[in-house]
């Protein structure tokens, strides 16, 4: 992770829907310092408790994977990558305990649960430089949704709402002004919208090395664009700087 950016993880939970894969989307509370009011994937910073937990695991990115699982539970009560699969009532209990400050590792032991981190697939690592005061170095991970029906429970104070939507639906809401997206989320949705199944998304993720993506400003004619490299899986690699909302 970059020395001057806050290590973080975000998880893209995917379930099969009638119109294609649906993604777990949360709306950040309007008063949040970073990306307030934006539609994002569940996620958050990687704290020391995740690093401690990860030391016994065989993953170089174990702390990020653990953070991603916890954030999904804490922000929505959707228990990705846990075994055995808890009930919705158990998941709601886990969420309440996490919101109350419980240590994630201790909570899993007490609940008789274990992590199933092999189900998470790294997709990308974003390190934007848009925010001088609060920058994040974020690993994006894909995860299949747990089977069954799960009530969405947005975390009070953090999330104004939680939804299942296709990537195309989120992008359309953004296009017509009904939603706000930050640059990495928009590019990620465009990438995911190309695929008709979770397996296809995961195959695409595995096709590219996980290298830091740090957008830069590039001029074309009289216009300036925020740009990312080509050839790393993203169908759209630049966006006009003028009017771009950066969260």
Secondary structure, DSSP 4 states (H G I P E B T S, - for coil): --TTSEEEEEEEEEEEETTEEEEEEEEEPTT-TTTTT-EE-SEEE--HHHHHHHTTSS-TTHHHHHHHHHHHHHHH---TTEESPPPHHHHHHHHHHHHTT--HHHHHHHHT-EE-GGG-EEEEEE---S-SSS-EEEEEEEEEPPSS-----PPTTTEEEEEEE-HHHHHHHHHTTS----HHHHHHHHHHTT-SSHHHHHHHHHTS---EE--EEEEETTEEEEE--SSSS-S--EEESTT----
